[in-house]
Amino acid sequence: MSFLSTLYNVNSIILEMKKLETCHHCGKQKENCYHGFIALTIPHPEWEEKLDRWGRKDWWKNLERTDLSEDQMKELDEICMYDQALNTVGRGIQCDDCGRKEAELYEKYYPKDLQN
């Protein structure tokens, strides 16, 4: 969807087309979106808390355990899907707001010292 915006340049009026695009993360129509490779999802605080609860660096080892309840295994399976979506990239569209939010959340949950 497009709309016209009016710019004033000395004594003339210039009409400029601005394209609204749908952000793949927030679903809102916005201008000035980034086109390129983006993660399927951005970090979500509630899922990051679950990762912390199971052990951020080695949570996946729990998938091999046989002493867990059905609910615990379901939660681990969901964390596995979340982790996969977080680490899978593809072509997409991301608005500036989601890009800034993503950067803040990555800095919060995946600081550089954790990567070593």
TABELSUL-V958117 format. One line per field, one symbol per residue. ss: DSSP state (a for helix, b for strand, c for the rest). phi: phi as a letter, one per 30 degrees, with the letter a starting at -180 (. if undefined). psi: psi as a letter, one per 40 degrees, with the letter a starting at -180 (. if undefined). Layout:
ss: ???
phi: ???
psi: ???
This chain:
ss: cbbbbbbbbccbbbbbbbbcbbccccccbbcccbbbbbbcccccaaaaaaaaaaccccaaaaaacccccaaaaaaaaaaaaaaaaaccbbbbbbcaaaaaaaaaaaaaaccaaaac
phi: .bbcbcccbhcccccbdbccbcddccicdbchddcldbddbceceddddddddcjedbeddddddcccddddddddddddddddddcccadabbddddddddddddddcbdedddd
psi: iiihihhhhbeihhhhhhhhihhedeeihiifihhahiidiihhdddddddddehddfdddedeieeiidddddddddddddddddehiihahhiddddddddddddddgiddde.
